[in-house]
Amino acid sequence: MHDHLTEQIRNIALIGHGGVGKTTLAEALLHHAGITTRAGTVDDGTSALDRDPEEIQRGSSVSLAVASFDWTASDDKRYRINLLDTPGHPDFEAEVDAALSVADLAVLVVSAADGLEVGSQSAWRKVAERGLPRMVFVTREDKHRADFEGVVAQLSSTFGPGFLPIELPLGEEAAFHGVADVLAEQAHEYGSDGAHHVEPLPAEVVAHEHEVHDQVVEEIVSGDDDQLERYLEGADFTPIELERTLAGEVLAGTRFPVLVGSGVTGVGVDRLADYLCELGPSPADRPVTVTAGDRSVAILADASEPPLLFVFKTISDQYVGRISMFKVVSGTLRPDTTLRDMSTGGDERLHALFHLRGPEQTQVNRLVAGDIGAVNKLSAAATGSTLAPASQPVVVPTIPMPTAHLAVALVPLTQSDDDKLSEALQRLTQEDPSLTVGHDELSRRAVLHGVGDAHLAVALSRLERKYGVKVSTEEVRVPYRRTISRSVEIEGRLKKQSGGHGQFAVVNLRVSPLERGAGFEFVDAVVGGAIPKQYVSAVRQGVEDAMATGGGTGIPIVDVKVECLDGKTHSVDSSDMAFKTAAATGFNEAIEKGAPVLLEPISVLTVRVPIDSQGDVLGDLSARRGRIASSVTDGDGEQVITAEVPTPEIGRYAMELRAMTAGRGRYSVRHIGHDALPDNLISKVLAEYADS
């Protein structure tokens, strides 16, 4: 690869619905750039980008892939394009967020045959919230039911104004053979080899193309007062003038060029690469806001400044170890540079530097501001780390992580698997921070939390393939609790004599209910020294142990007040252990006599859905024993529903809400406490615990 200035770098994220053809388009771009001799495909496993066995098996992307290549655009300038190919499945949203954290332009890939699907709508709204410059590429124009004009209309009706079709298809479906350049009013005809030549517009499209040309030109110049005045005076504009103005509007996020082509046939792909370079912003156009102490500072992509890096993705390779992908936010990076990890405070030496093309690494001797590269074997820097000179401590904003709503408990198949599990999970979550690891206090199992079924399935596959750990899974136990509803006074007694020292302890307890969420209160009410202080401490320990085990049921006891009233000791046979045992025995008896109540956890769900899904979602929440607190329409036209729902009823709600709303619903959850379980469900829950 050639050396490039920051102004010649383009960092491009391909986003859109799953299976729409993003990776196919990326492969076509690599082929047109001369990187590959033929465009690989996802279906036959020859893709240069989707190389993980999980991706080949699923036939779709599950990870962010980076491909860097050089491109000489139609303006005869040479650019470096860092292409960020993202998954479209909603379970892998974190990979999209990682790409957007370093991209300077997002290209929404939409199928001409399928139109604007839900994943594309979600992706567009995500980049719009970030204020990231955007473009649209309508692919699969060669497929049955292709409808370019319909897609453009859909874009405008869904997202509002600003979409400018600067290309039109020549033919559609099987007859698709070229594109009309709306700005230059020329036809680009493609041959079977993917190369194109310029011709006059075919007679059958001239009238329509002229109409679109006039509309597009008026839209472009309306954002520039000088050009608008000239336009109203009847002036004509060259394509270069229009492109220059449009590039500024793309950067400002007010105009969104719409291109057309096919990743399979290659029609329009080279034109897309040209426009990425000529209309897309460079990193120099987009300062990065960082935190310096308590201040926010805008950092320019200036190659002459000290190097500042942001690690946006970490992958584990069985041959070369951990690979850290980063963007050079500012400065010029050279091999063997040492920088400070602002997350850990430790120093990191970056040895050999690489550009990536899927799994392929190309060593480079420098990376300038705005470029994207990779390095092997950093000691501790993780995804989201900022690497900066020790003398200039600043922090780049971290990547937002989707909530991991779905969880499974992990059961190692062998002792060897059990021994390796903890370290393997740590490495797995370093590679994919959207996975989180917890612990099930009831089963004492490690718990893996993911965004959805597909996310967890891929994680478990990698756990075995990369780290050699085999596990089975089981449901995470619901954290039920027990309490009492009336006060009880009880005597706990232990008296054993079997030669030598015996065991003797008598303790009188009063056990009373507390308010929900109050926890545990212990009161030493012993007078006259009937129980020495050290034994009172043992009484408390015995009660706490009994609360944790739930009196043999396995369901912990909460929200009780225990008063130690009186007791008896023996000068020889009393001990800490004796009083712990007597206290636990008495406490367990008090629970059974105190009209015990089984409590289930309660969560607050805040659900955001399209208005047309409101009825289904409200009915479903009611069926889950939910109590609806509110249902209001927000400024984006979505319905926001808040409800208190028993936690056992929402174990797979992420998947079920997705199915109920065609992928358009999302929610957040917050645990708020426990409440009494209905009587008709108590026997079922107790039976489940008895069988465990």
VEXSETI-341516 format. One record per residue (C-alpha): x negated, y, z negated; residue number from 1; residue in one letter. Coordinates in pm, whole numbers. Layout:
# VEXSETI-341516
x;y;z;pos;code
X;Y;Z;NUM;A
...
This chain:
# VEXSETI-341516
x;y;z;pos;code
0;0;0;1;M
-106;357;62;2;H
-150;619;-205;3;D
143;858;-224;4;H
217;1189;-387;5;L
501;1210;-637;6;T
710;1397;-379;7;E
688;1094;-148;8;Q
822;841;-402;9;I
1184;725;-402;10;R
1320;518;-691;11;N
1644;360;-569;12;I
1894;148;-767;13;A
2132;-73;-569;14;L
2456;-105;-767;15;I
2800;-252;-708;16;G
3038;-541;-760;17;H
2898;-892;-795;18;G
2852;-1080;-469;19;G
2898;-770;-254;20;V
2564;-813;-77;21;G
2316;-596;-271;22;K
2037;-853;-267;23;T
2105;-936;98;24;T
2068;-566;176;25;L
1746;-548;-27;26;A
1606;-847;165;27;E
1698;-677;493;28;A
1515;-360;386;29;L
1203;-563;302;30;L
1222;-735;639;31;H
1261;-408;832;32;H
964;-268;640;33;A
752;-558;768;34;G
706;-706;421;35;I
866;-1039;510;36;T
871;-1227;840;37;T
1239;-1306;795;38;R
1507;-1183;559;39;A
1556;-1431;276;40;G
1902;-1526;156;41;T
2048;-1587;-186;42;V
2251;-1887;-75;43;D
1958;-2096;49;44;D
1720;-1987;-227;45;G
1474;-1806;3;46;T
1532;-1460;-144;47;S
1215;-1273;-236;48;A
1400;-1111;-527;49;L
1633;-1374;-678;50;D
1366;-1628;-773;51;R
1477;-1750;-1116;52;D
1623;-2103;-1114;53;P
1933;-1961;-1283;54;E
1981;-1719;-993;55;E
1925;-1985;-729;56;I
2167;-2220;-904;57;Q
2437;-1952;-940;58;R
2375;-1799;-599;59;G
2374;-1449;-748;60;S
2148;-1209;-935;61;S
2132;-1225;-1313;62;V
1828;-998;-1363;63;S
1697;-667;-1241;64;L
1439;-715;-964;65;A
1191;-455;-839;66;V
1050;-441;-486;67;A
802;-169;-386;68;S
725;-104;-21;69;F
610;170;215;70;D
835;324;478;71;W
768;569;758;72;T
1090;766;800;73;A
1227;933;1109;74;S
1057;1258;1000;75;D
722;1072;1049;76;D
635;1105;681;77;K
527;798;486;78;R
714;724;163;79;Y
701;467;-114;80;R
1035;313;-199;81;I
1074;138;-532;82;N
1391;-65;-488;83;L
1577;-176;-801;84;L
1819;-457;-718;85;D
2075;-505;-996;86;T
2325;-781;-1081;87;P
2693;-710;-1027;88;G
2835;-952;-1285;89;H
2963;-757;-1589;90;P
2779;-988;-1830;91;D
2448;-845;-1704;92;F
2534;-479;-1747;93;E
2213;-421;-1945;94;A
2009;-492;-1631;95;E
2198;-215;-1451;96;V
2137;23;-1740;97;D
1764;-57;-1728;98;A
1751;24;-1357;99;A
1944;349;-1399;100;L
1707;460;-1675;101;S
1428;496;-1417;102;V
1612;545;-1085;103;A
1639;885;-916;104;D
1913;777;-676;105;L
2187;514;-702;106;A
2323;351;-387;107;V
2669;204;-434;108;L
2697;-99;-206;109;V
3056;-167;-99;110;V
3190;-445;122;111;S
3373;-319;431;112;A
3581;-637;418;113;A
3676;-633;50;114;D
3692;-262;-25;115;G
3624;-93;-355;116;L
3624;-368;-618;117;E
3635;-331;-994;118;V
3261;-384;-1048;119;G
3185;-105;-804;120;S
3427;126;-982;121;Q
3259;54;-1316;122;S
2913;105;-1168;123;A
3008;435;-1007;124;W
3155;571;-1330;125;R
2841;465;-1515;126;K
2610;661;-1283;127;V
2850;955;-1275;128;A
2830;976;-1655;129;E
2451;992;-1625;130;R
2467;1262;-1357;131;G
2252;1049;-1128;132;L
2245;1142;-755;133;P
2447;895;-548;134;R
2495;754;-200;135;M
2724;483;-61;136;V
2632;207;183;137;F
2927;19;332;138;V
2790;-323;422;139;T
2943;-633;585;140;R
3085;-421;863;141;E
3042;-728;1085;142;D
3279;-940;874;143;K
3645;-1025;929;144;H
3881;-756;793;145;R
3605;-491;791;146;A
3760;-144;754;147;D
3509;140;716;148;F
3767;418;731;149;E
3974;241;468;150;G
3675;221;234;151;V
3599;593;275;152;V
3962;674;195;153;A
3947;446;-108;154;Q
3635;620;-237;155;L
3799;961;-218;156;S
4130;850;-369;157;S
3955;670;-656;158;T
3671;908;-744;159;F
3773;1241;-592;160;G
3615;1462;-324;161;P
3255;1478;-205;162;G
3224;1163;9;163;F
3080;1244;351;164;L
3069;975;622;165;P
2750;1076;801;166;I
2769;757;1006;167;E
3055;579;1181;168;L
3059;217;1297;169;P
3044;135;1668;170;L
3282;-156;1684;171;G
3402;-351;1383;172;E
3407;-710;1260;173;E
3238;-939;1516;174;A
3217;-651;1765;175;A
3005;-433;1533;176;F
2694;-342;1731;177;H
2570;-1;1621;178;G
2631;323;1434;179;V
2719;676;1538;180;A
2503;949;1381;181;D
2762;1208;1278;182;V
2509;1487;1217;183;L
2318;1444;1547;184;A
2621;1313;1740;185;E
2427;1024;1891;186;Q
2476;649;1911;187;A
2225;403;1768;188;H
2267;74;1950;189;E
2111;-241;1799;190;Y
1978;-547;1976;191;G
1961;-903;1850;192;S
1610;-838;1711;193;D
1742;-567;1477;194;G
1568;-285;1665;195;A
1774;8;1784;196;H
1765;271;2057;197;H
1945;602;2091;198;V
2219;653;2349;199;E
2499;901;2409;200;P
2818;829;2218;201;L
3052;578;2385;202;P
3348;750;2546;203;A
3600;571;2326;204;E
3458;720;2003;205;V
3365;1071;2120;206;V
3687;1244;2017;207;A
3703;1085;1674;208;H
3330;1140;1612;209;E
3356;1510;1702;210;H
3647;1547;1458;211;E
3451;1381;1177;212;V
3141;1585;1269;213;H
3328;1912;1228;214;D
3474;1803;893;215;Q
3137;1687;759;216;V
2949;1997;875;217;V
3210;2222;714;218;E
3178;2028;388;219;E
2798;2051;391;220;I
2771;2424;467;221;V
3048;2517;223;222;S
2797;2469;-57;223;G
2553;2724;91;224;D
2673;3084;120;225;D
2432;3180;399;226;D
2511;2874;609;227;Q
2883;2912;546;228;L
2873;3270;672;229;E
2685;3161;986;230;R
2929;2874;1034;231;Y
3227;3107;1017;232;L
3054;3324;1279;233;E
3038;3022;1511;234;G
2673;2922;1465;235;A
2556;2568;1533;236;D
2325;2381;1296;237;F
2053;2133;1376;238;T
2061;1791;1208;239;P
1745;1886;1018;240;I
1912;2197;875;241;E
2217;1996;772;242;L
2007;1723;614;243;E
1808;1977;415;244;R
2125;2130;274;245;T
2281;1790;213;246;L
1971;1672;24;247;A
2017;1959;-221;248;G
2383;1868;-267;249;E
2294;1503;-327;250;V
2048;1612;-595;251;L
2316;1832;-754;252;A
2566;1546;-749;253;G
2826;1736;-545;254;T
2805;1537;-218;255;R
2780;1164;-159;256;F
2671;1053;190;257;P
2843;738;314;258;V
2647;510;552;259;L
2748;190;725;260;V
2580;-129;839;261;G
2524;-497;774;262;S
2260;-660;557;263;G
2303;-982;755;264;V
2267;-852;1112;265;T
2039;-565;1014;266;G
2249;-301;1189;267;V
2206;33;1012;268;G
1950;-95;759;269;V
1655;103;897;270;D
1877;411;910;271;R
1957;359;542;272;L
1585;353;462;273;A
1536;677;655;274;D
1813;850;464;275;Y
1687;721;128;276;L
1365;907;202;277;C
1509;1218;367;278;E
1816;1279;149;279;L
1715;1106;-174;280;G
1543;1308;-448;281;P
1189;1240;-560;282;S
1093;1207;-928;283;P
951;1560;-902;284;A
1308;1686;-851;285;D
1439;1530;-1173;286;R
1270;1626;-1503;287;P
1303;1377;-1790;288;V
1423;1504;-2129;289;T
1216;1362;-2415;290;V
1214;1408;-2790;291;T
914;1577;-2949;292;A
969;1581;-3322;293;G
1303;1752;-3370;294;D
1297;1922;-3029;295;R
1414;1815;-2684;296;S
1163;1889;-2409;297;V
1196;1857;-2030;298;A
896;1674;-1884;299;I
811;1728;-1517;300;L
673;1445;-1304;301;A
333;1613;-1273;302;D
39;1392;-1174;303;A
-211;1633;-1331;304;S
-70;1598;-1683;305;E
-166;1329;-1941;306;P
-1;992;-1865;307;P
339;919;-2020;308;L
510;583;-1959;309;L
852;435;-2027;310;F
890;55;-2044;311;V
1230;-31;-1898;312;F
1208;-409;-1854;313;K
1012;-699;-2000;314;T
994;-1043;-1844;315;I
820;-1361;-1953;316;S
624;-1554;-1693;317;D
502;-1903;-1777;318;Q
176;-1846;-1587;319;Y
75;-1487;-1665;320;V
263;-1428;-1990;321;G
464;-1118;-2064;322;R
504;-858;-1787;323;I
608;-504;-1879;324;S
770;-292;-1608;325;M
741;83;-1655;326;F
790;419;-1493;327;K
514;678;-1502;328;V
715;971;-1635;329;V
421;1209;-1600;330;S
48;1202;-1535;331;G
-168;959;-1341;332;T
-229;612;-1481;333;L
-547;416;-1414;334;R
-656;68;-1528;335;P
-787;31;-1884;336;D
-608;342;-2009;337;T
-521;327;-2381;338;T
-193;480;-2496;339;L
1;489;-2824;340;R
327;291;-2852;341;D
558;544;-3014;342;M
784;267;-3145;343;S
520;74;-3339;344;T
243;330;-3381;345;G
-7;81;-3237;346;G
-238;139;-2943;347;D
-192;-47;-2614;348;E
-464;-92;-2354;349;R
-325;-127;-2004;350;L
-565;-342;-1807;351;H
-482;-428;-1443;352;A
-190;-233;-1292;353;L
55;-376;-1038;354;F
332;-297;-799;355;H
600;-565;-795;356;L
791;-727;-514;357;R
1008;-974;-698;358;G
762;-1215;-864;359;P
477;-1105;-635;360;E
218;-870;-785;361;Q
3;-628;-586;362;T
-285;-479;-784;363;Q
-333;-101;-758;364;V
-603;132;-882;365;N
-370;408;-993;366;R
-4;499;-1040;367;L
103;863;-1013;368;V
386;1043;-1186;369;A
724;906;-1081;370;G
596;569;-963;371;D
712;235;-1097;372;I
463;-37;-1184;373;G
387;-325;-1416;374;A
118;-450;-1649;375;V
50;-787;-1813;376;N
10;-881;-2176;377;K
78;-567;-2376;378;L
34;-662;-2740;379;S
360;-530;-2886;380;A
531;-277;-2657;381;A
888;-386;-2588;382;A
1169;-277;-2360;383;T
1252;85;-2438;384;G
903;170;-2564;385;S
739;503;-2485;386;T
362;493;-2428;387;L
194;830;-2463;388;A
-139;982;-2569;389;P
-180;969;-2946;390;A
-225;1346;-2946;391;S
109;1404;-2769;392;Q
375;1202;-2951;393;P
699;1218;-2752;394;V
978;965;-2708;395;V
1180;893;-2393;396;V
1550;817;-2468;397;P
1609;445;-2510;398;T
1825;233;-2282;399;I
2185;189;-2405;400;P
2279;-172;-2471;401;M
2624;-322;-2411;402;P
2791;-475;-2714;403;T
2729;-848;-2744;404;A
3086;-953;-2835;405;H
3054;-1330;-2777;406;L
2863;-1555;-3017;407;A
2765;-1921;-3049;408;V
2588;-2108;-3327;409;A
2279;-2297;-3211;410;L
2216;-2659;-3313;411;V
1861;-2778;-3230;412;P
1862;-3130;-3087;413;L
1539;-3242;-3254;414;T
1314;-3134;-3539;415;Q
1065;-3011;-3280;416;S
1334;-2791;-3126;417;D
1419;-2660;-3472;418;D
1054;-2574;-3538;419;D
1022;-2377;-3214;420;K
1364;-2210;-3216;421;L
1287;-1896;-3414;422;S
986;-1792;-3206;423;E
1163;-1880;-2881;424;A
1464;-1665;-2972;425;L
1233;-1376;-3056;426;Q
1070;-1399;-2713;427;R
1407;-1441;-2544;428;L
1545;-1122;-2698;429;T
1227;-932;-2609;430;Q
1295;-1023;-2249;431;E
1667;-942;-2276;432;D
1743;-695;-2558;433;P
2117;-718;-2485;434;S
2099;-1057;-2658;435;L
2098;-1042;-3036;436;T
2026;-1309;-3294;437;V
2207;-1345;-3624;438;G
2266;-1605;-3892;439;H
2581;-1793;-3987;440;D
2578;-1791;-4366;441;E
2824;-2078;-4384;442;L
2664;-2328;-4145;443;S
2314;-2183;-4190;444;R
2272;-2188;-3814;445;R
2104;-1931;-3593;446;A
2368;-1740;-3396;447;V
2311;-1605;-3046;448;L
2525;-1307;-2943;449;H
2578;-1226;-2574;450;G
2797;-1008;-2355;451;V
2994;-1304;-2213;452;G
2996;-1669;-2115;453;D
2765;-1626;-1816;454;A
2518;-1423;-2020;455;H
2497;-1691;-2289;456;L
2476;-1974;-2034;457;A
2178;-1810;-1862;458;V
2012;-1739;-2198;459;A
2044;-2102;-2310;460;L
1911;-2223;-1976;461;S
1607;-1997;-2013;462;R
1562;-2107;-2373;463;L
1509;-2463;-2250;464;E
1326;-2388;-1923;465;R
1083;-2123;-2045;466;K
1034;-2215;-2408;467;Y
1111;-2587;-2418;468;G
1386;-2558;-2682;469;V
1699;-2770;-2637;470;K
2009;-2683;-2835;471;V
2376;-2763;-2841;472;S
2628;-2499;-2942;473;T
2921;-2479;-3177;474;E
3166;-2210;-3273;475;E
3057;-1957;-3533;476;V
3242;-2005;-3859;477;R
3490;-1734;-3945;478;V
3382;-1560;-4269;479;P
3692;-1629;-4479;480;Y
3687;-1531;-4846;481;R
3888;-1619;-5160;482;R
3999;-1411;-5454;483;T
4259;-1433;-5733;484;I
4582;-1246;-5790;485;S
4609;-1260;-6172;486;R
4378;-1243;-6475;487;S
4270;-1562;-6649;488;V
4080;-1628;-6973;489;E
3888;-1953;-6976;490;I
3626;-2136;-7178;491;E
3331;-2289;-6998;492;G
3166;-2563;-7197;493;R
2864;-2789;-7154;494;L
2778;-3043;-7423;495;K
2548;-3337;-7351;496;K
2341;-3543;-7591;497;Q
2133;-3830;-7463;498;S
1834;-3850;-7694;499;G
1580;-3576;-7742;500;G
1690;-3231;-7639;501;H
2050;-3210;-7520;502;G
2238;-2941;-7335;503;Q
2480;-2712;-7513;504;F
2657;-2392;-7407;505;A
3000;-2243;-7463;506;V
3105;-1924;-7286;507;V
3439;-1745;-7291;508;N
3525;-1554;-6974;509;L
3799;-1327;-6855;510;R
3828;-1324;-6473;511;V
4043;-1049;-6318;512;S
4122;-941;-5959;513;P
3974;-621;-5816;514;L
4088;-409;-5523;515;E
4011;-532;-5171;516;R
3650;-465;-5086;517;G
3543;-390;-5443;518;A
3307;-690;-5447;519;G
3196;-811;-5788;520;F
3178;-657;-6134;521;E
3024;-824;-6439;522;F
3076;-694;-6794;523;V
2882;-803;-7103;524;D
3149;-777;-7373;525;A
2980;-1005;-7626;526;V
2965;-861;-7980;527;V
2772;-971;-8284;528;G
2506;-1154;-8082;529;G
2721;-1463;-8030;530;A
2526;-1519;-7707;531;I
2166;-1391;-7688;532;P
2097;-1141;-7406;533;K
1886;-1384;-7205;534;Q
2175;-1629;-7195;535;Y
2419;-1355;-7089;536;V
2198;-1304;-6784;537;S
2221;-1678;-6719;538;A
2599;-1655;-6745;539;V
2601;-1388;-6476;540;R
2374;-1598;-6253;541;Q
2599;-1899;-6297;542;G
2905;-1696;-6200;543;V
2732;-1552;-5892;544;E
2622;-1899;-5782;545;D
2978;-2025;-5818;546;A
3112;-1727;-5622;547;M
2873;-1802;-5335;548;A
2974;-2169;-5309;549;T
3342;-2095;-5358;550;G
3397;-2348;-5631;551;G
3315;-2636;-5398;552;G
3535;-2515;-5109;553;T
3249;-2344;-4927;554;G
3454;-2024;-4906;555;I
3284;-1747;-5108;556;P
3475;-1566;-5384;557;I
3502;-1186;-5371;558;V
3673;-893;-5541;559;D
3670;-1019;-5899;560;V
3572;-876;-6235;561;K
3416;-1117;-6485;562;V
3390;-1027;-6852;563;E
3174;-1239;-7081;564;C
3369;-1220;-7407;565;L
3218;-1468;-7649;566;D
3038;-1798;-7676;567;G
2839;-2041;-7885;568;K
2479;-2153;-7881;569;T
2271;-2431;-8033;570;H
1932;-2356;-8181;571;S
1774;-2653;-7999;572;V
1997;-2761;-7709;573;D
2093;-2428;-7554;574;S
1905;-2303;-7245;575;S
1941;-2078;-6942;576;D
2040;-2375;-6731;577;M
2303;-2486;-6979;578;A
2468;-2143;-6980;579;F
2451;-2115;-6600;580;K
2627;-2450;-6570;581;T
2888;-2368;-6833;582;A
2960;-2030;-6674;583;A
2997;-2183;-6324;584;A
3229;-2454;-6457;585;T
3447;-2203;-6640;586;G
3455;-1962;-6346;587;F
3562;-2234;-6102;588;N
3846;-2334;-6335;589;E
3951;-1969;-6369;590;A
3974;-1931;-5991;591;I
4206;-2229;-5958;592;E
4429;-2100;-6241;593;K
4425;-1740;-6119;594;G
4665;-1789;-5827;595;A
4390;-1793;-5562;596;P
4438;-1604;-5238;597;V
4267;-1688;-4908;598;L
4140;-1379;-4726;599;L
4064;-1340;-4357;600;E
3840;-1068;-4207;601;P
4012;-777;-4035;602;I
3868;-568;-3752;603;S
3970;-247;-3581;604;V
3982;-284;-3204;605;L
3965;21;-2979;606;T
4066;-97;-2634;607;V
4039;113;-2316;608;R
4245;-14;-2022;609;V
4413;118;-1707;610;P
4761;248;-1779;611;I
4919;-28;-1569;612;D
4767;-287;-1808;613;S
4900;-123;-2124;614;Q
5206;-347;-2164;615;G
5012;-671;-2122;616;D
4744;-563;-2367;617;V
4990;-444;-2631;618;L
5184;-770;-2606;619;G
4865;-972;-2633;620;D
4746;-779;-2940;621;L
5082;-837;-3110;622;S
5054;-1209;-3032;623;A
4717;-1199;-3209;624;R
4891;-1068;-3523;625;R
4756;-721;-3453;626;G
4901;-403;-3603;627;R
4904;-126;-3342;628;I
4783;204;-3490;629;A
4798;421;-3179;630;S
4819;419;-2801;631;S
4725;740;-2619;632;V
4617;846;-2271;633;T
4271;999;-2247;634;D
4139;1258;-2003;635;G
4019;991;-1758;636;D
4367;847;-1713;637;G
4300;540;-1925;638;E
4510;411;-2213;639;Q
4324;396;-2544;640;V
4482;148;-2785;641;I
4375;116;-3148;642;T
4484;-183;-3353;643;A
4393;-373;-3669;644;E
4353;-738;-3573;645;V
4249;-1044;-3777;646;P
3891;-1123;-3675;647;T
3962;-1496;-3617;648;P
4198;-1390;-3336;649;E
3932;-1206;-3132;650;I
3652;-1460;-3097;651;G
3676;-1469;-2716;652;R
3858;-1142;-2665;653;Y
3584;-1010;-2436;654;A
3656;-1282;-2183;655;M
4033;-1271;-2224;656;E
4057;-892;-2191;657;L
3845;-910;-1876;658;R
4084;-1166;-1727;659;A
4393;-974;-1838;660;M
4281;-645;-1680;661;T
4093;-779;-1374;662;A
3767;-671;-1535;663;G
3875;-311;-1595;664;R
3930;-328;-1972;665;G
3665;-273;-2237;666;R
3669;-246;-2611;667;Y
3473;-181;-2927;668;S
3522;-358;-3258;669;V
3452;-260;-3617;670;R
3491;-479;-3924;671;H
3691;-304;-4198;672;I
3743;-566;-4468;673;G
3960;-865;-4559;674;H
4330;-921;-4609;675;D
4546;-1211;-4727;676;A
4588;-1494;-4479;677;L
4951;-1583;-4403;678;P
5072;-1886;-4600;679;D
5144;-2092;-4288;680;N
4775;-2082;-4187;681;L
4614;-2159;-4525;682;I
4627;-2538;-4505;683;S
4471;-2539;-4159;684;K
4176;-2324;-4270;685;V
4117;-2524;-4587;686;L
4124;-2846;-4385;687;A
3860;-2708;-4147;688;E
3631;-2624;-4437;689;Y
3693;-2962;-4601;690;A
3582;-3138;-4279;691;D
3262;-2934;-4246;692;S
